[in-house]
Amino acid sequence: MIAAKAMALAGAAMIGAALLSGPVLAQGAAQTVAIAKVDVQTLAAGYRASKVVGASVVNDANESIGEVDDLLVSPDGKAPFAVLSIGGFLGMGSHFVVVPYDNLKLVDNKVVLPGGTKDQLRTLPEFRYATE
């Protein structure tokens, strides 16, 4: 009985080794990657997404109007958006809205929505995350 299990295990190991050691063939058409030069010194002074998410959002009057809940990229990959949590207390009863990320300004380690108010944000359609 033990010999049969050992033989089965050895056979499975040999099949796995044969599959892994075979040649790797390209699948599909050759791909090219667009390369862009960026000023890495300037970029290094930027804000990490991990630091922006969870940050308080204030308006020009330095009044707290919400919090950055998440950053999203549009399905076409071209436009980033910020999901803001407004209202509620300690995450309960929050209302999510989406604003174009370009509307936010990062000033003195603060996330600022110029001209924004809680009342204006409440008039935006409520955002709900996809369930998948």
C-alpha positions in Angstrom: 0.0 0.0 0.0 2.8 2.4 0.9 4.7 1.4 -2.2 1.7 2.2 -4.4 1.4 5.7 -2.8 5.1 6.2 -3.3 4.9 5.2 -7.0 1.9 7.5 -7.5 3.7 10.4 -5.9 6.9 9.7 -7.9 4.9 9.6 -11.1 3.1 12.9 -10.3 6.5 14.5 -9.5 8.0 13.3 -12.9 5.0 14.7 -14.8 5.2 18.0 -13.0 9.0 18.2 -13.7 8.4 17.4 -17.4 5.7 20.2 -17.7 7.9 22.7 -15.9 11.1 22.0 -17.9 9.5 22.2 -21.4 10.2 25.1 -23.7 8.4 28.4 -23.0 6.6 29.5 -26.1 5.4 33.1 -26.8 1.7 33.5 -26.7 0.1 36.0 -29.0 1.6 38.9 -30.8 4.8 40.7 -29.7 4.1 43.6 -27.3 5.7 46.9 -27.0 5.8 49.1 -23.9 5.7 52.8 -24.1 8.6 54.3 -22.2 8.4 57.9 -20.8 11.1 59.8 -19.1 10.0 61.4 -15.9 11.8 63.7 -13.5 12.4 61.2 -10.7 13.6 63.9 -8.3 10.4 65.9 -8.6 8.3 62.7 -8.5 10.1 61.5 -5.3 8.8 64.6 -3.6 5.2 63.7 -4.5 2.5 62.0 -2.4 2.1 58.3 -2.2 -1.4 56.9 -2.7 -1.1 55.2 0.7 -0.6 58.6 2.3 -3.5 60.3 0.4 -6.0 57.6 1.2 -7.3 58.2 4.7 -6.3 61.9 4.6 -8.8 64.6 5.7 -10.0 66.8 2.9 -10.4 70.5 3.7 -11.7 73.5 1.8 -10.1 76.9 1.3 -11.2 78.0 4.7 -9.4 74.9 6.2 -12.8 73.4 7.2 -12.9 69.6 7.2 -15.3 68.5 4.5 -14.5 64.8 4.2 -11.9 62.1 3.9 -10.2 60.4 1.0 -11.6 56.8 1.1 -10.0 55.5 -2.0 -8.4 56.4 -5.4 -9.8 54.9 -8.5 -8.7 54.7 -12.1 -11.4 54.9 -14.8 -12.0 51.7 -16.8 -10.1 53.3 -19.8 -7.1 53.9 -17.5 -6.9 57.5 -18.3 -8.5 59.5 -15.4 -7.9 59.0 -11.7 -10.7 59.8 -9.3 -10.9 60.2 -5.6 -13.7 58.6 -3.5 -14.5 60.9 -0.7 -16.3 59.9 2.5 -18.5 62.7 3.8 -20.7 62.8 6.9 -21.0 60.1 9.3 -19.0 59.5 12.5 -16.2 57.0 12.8 -17.1 55.5 9.5 -20.7 54.9 10.4 -23.3 56.6 8.2 -20.8 57.8 5.7 -21.8 59.0 2.2 -19.4 58.3 -0.6 -19.0 60.7 -3.6 -16.5 60.8 -6.4 -14.5 63.8 -7.6 -11.9 64.0 -10.3 -8.5 63.7 -8.6 -7.4 66.8 -10.5 -9.9 68.8 -8.5 -7.9 68.1 -5.3 -4.8 70.1 -4.5 -2.0 68.8 -2.2 -0.8 71.8 -0.2 1.4 71.7 2.9 0.7 68.0 3.5 -3.1 68.7 3.3 -5.6 67.5 0.7 -7.6 70.6 -0.3 -10.8 70.7 -2.4 -10.8 74.4 -3.4 -14.3 75.9 -3.1 -15.7 72.6 -1.7 -18.3 72.4 1.0 -20.1 69.5 2.7 -23.4 70.8 1.3 -22.0 70.8 -2.3 -20.6 67.3 -1.9 -23.9 66.0 -0.6 -25.6 67.1 -3.8 -23.3 64.7 -5.8 -24.6 61.2 -6.7 -23.8 58.7 -4.0 -21.0 56.3 -5.0 -21.2 52.6 -4.2 -18.4 50.2 -4.7 -19.0 47.3 -7.1 -19.7 44.0 -5.2 -17.3 41.9 -7.3 
